[in-house]
Amino acid sequence: MLEILQPDGSLAADAAAPLDDEETRLLFAALVAARAYDRKGTALQKQGRLATYASFEGQEAAQIGAAAALQPADWLVATYRDAAAMWFHGYPWMNLFLGRTGDERGGSPPMGVNVLPPSITVGAHMIHAVGLAWGERLQSRDRVAMTMFGDGATSEGDFHEAMNFAGVYQLPVVFLCQNNHYAISLPRAEQTASETIAQKADAYGFPGVQVDGNDLFAVHSAAQPATARARSGGGPTLIEAVTYRMAPHTTADDPGRYRDSNETEAWKERDPIARVRRYLESRGSWDDDRQAELETSAADDVEAAIAAAEDLEPLGPAEVFSAMFAEMTPQLVRQQQALMRYRDA
Ligand SMILES: Cc1ncc(C[n+]2csc(CCOP(=O)(O)OP(=O)(O)O)c2C)c(N)n1
């Protein structure tokens, strides 16, 4: 397993930081912003202002470290737990909040943001990423598609179909598995008999690498060459980021029923954000004043996004059908008409 930045903020023996201090500060700011959004998401759900919410606390470095290896025109195809990566690649917090209220407009990021709406269907979106990569290849463009998923998704047929197709056609795809140790209540050890998830890439004929997913530097050090290789025609890579879901699966879950709280406590020591802060402090590149300023601006951005989402006029029943596509399909038109007839009856 690739490890560079240790929990105490020091670099592993013989390891070099892949980012300079300015780049590290930029990504650190993104980690802090992501946590501000995430904690707010859980709080808003408890106030009844969001439907369910799936926290990604503990997985921020896996998401930001990987997304930072993308170029603006690259594609990101991710899940309900990947808001940090989606936001980093341009999907506004406001849309992410809206989606969690059940508002269809949350599924439409601004034009030019090449991020698909989050997939709730476990595994299905990996095939979309492969299709996008294939489409880019057919159009002779050098864009890469990155897809993010959990350990549980690797048991879906879609995972194997996506990996196989990407391998056969050597497509520009980066598969980023966040092995957070659980698929709801099912532990990783019961998910697959493979020793690692990374090794599954062997069967499809391309490289697989396992990294400490709570280590921003390790994730980025794996993701950067993977996107570069994909872009230059070298084919796909599978990255297994070993991390841990600190919170319940969603706000509707009780992890006390399937995991020991001592285990969760122990992972607190491995927090992905604290170690970057310690690293920057040890280099004289960070202090409490900067931290306070960053936390305030992150909280302000999140509050502004919530206010913008809550200020929108709610969609009416007819618009639930029309908000999905630029042009409604005949089926949607029929469904919309049927609802309106029922309402008017
Ligand atoms: C095809 C499908 N089957 C089942 C579910 C219900 N479900 C939602 S999340 C989840 C677990 C997914 O675990 P994992 O892929 O490890 O991702 P994580 O939630 O840990 O990020 C399941 C079974 C679903 N959404 N889609």
The ligand as an SDF file (V2000), in Angstrom:
LIG
                    3D

 26 27  0  0  0  0  0  0  0  0999 V2000
  -28.0880   -1.7020   -7.4580 C   0  0  0  0  0  0  0  0  0  0  0  0
  -28.3180   -1.3140   -6.0270 C   0  0  0  0  0  0  0  0  0  0  0  0
  -28.4130   -2.2700   -5.0910 N   0  0  0  0  0  0  0  0  0  0  0  0
  -28.5970   -1.9250   -3.7930 C   0  0  0  0  0  0  0  0  0  0  0  0
  -28.7080   -0.6070   -3.4320 C   0  0  0  0  0  0  0  0  0  0  0  0
  -28.8980   -0.2200   -1.9530 C   0  0  0  0  0  0  0  0  0  0  0  0
  -27.6140    0.3130   -1.4770 N   0  0  0  0  0  0  0  0  0  0  0  0
  -27.4110    1.6380   -1.3960 C   0  0  0  0  0  0  0  0  0  0  0  0
  -25.8630    2.0030   -0.8900 S   0  0  0  0  0  0  0  0  0  0  0  0
  -25.4480    0.3790   -0.7370 C   0  0  0  0  0  0  0  0  0  0  0  0
  -24.0700   -0.0210   -0.2760 C   0  0  0  0  0  0  0  0  0  0  0  0
  -23.0000    0.4440   -1.1800 C   0  0  0  0  0  0  0  0  0  0  0  0
  -21.7510    0.2140   -0.5940 O   0  0  0  0  0  0  0  0  0  0  0  0
  -20.4070    0.6980   -1.2670 P   0  0  0  0  0  0  0  0  0  0  0  0
  -20.4600    0.4400   -2.7440 O   0  0  0  0  0  0  0  0  0  0  0  0
  -19.2830    0.1040   -0.5160 O   0  0  0  0  0  0  0  0  0  0  0  0
  -20.4290    2.2790   -1.1080 O   0  0  0  0  0  0  0  0  0  0  0  0
  -20.5320    3.1790    0.2170 P   0  0  0  0  0  0  0  0  0  0  0  0
  -21.9940    3.4040    0.4890 O   0  0  0  0  0  0  0  0  0  0  0  0
  -19.8310    2.4710    1.3250 O   0  0  0  0  0  0  0  0  0  0  0  0
  -19.8640    4.4540   -0.1500 O   0  0  0  0  0  0  0  0  0  0  0  0
  -26.5240   -0.4270   -1.0880 C   0  0  0  0  0  0  0  0  0  0  0  0
  -26.4870   -1.9020   -1.0560 C   0  0  0  0  0  0  0  0  0  0  0  0
  -28.6260    0.3610   -4.4450 C   0  0  0  0  0  0  0  0  0  0  0  0
  -28.7010    1.6780   -4.1800 N   0  0  0  0  0  0  0  0  0  0  0  0
  -28.3950   -0.0150   -5.7320 N   0  0  0  0  0  0  0  0  0  0  0  0
  1  2  1  0
  2  3  1  0
  2 26  2  0
  3  4  2  0
  4  5  1  0
  5  6  1  0
  5 24  2  0
  6  7  1  0
  7  8  2  0
  7 22  1  0
  8  9  1  0
  9 10  1  0
 10 11  1  0
 10 22  2  0
 11 12  1  0
 12 13  1  0
 13 14  1  0
 14 15  2  0
 14 16  1  0
 14 17  1  0
 17 18  1  0
 18 19  2  0
 18 20  1  0
 18 21  1  0
 22 23  1  0
 24 25  1  0
 24 26  1  0
M  CHG  1   7   1
M  END
$$$$
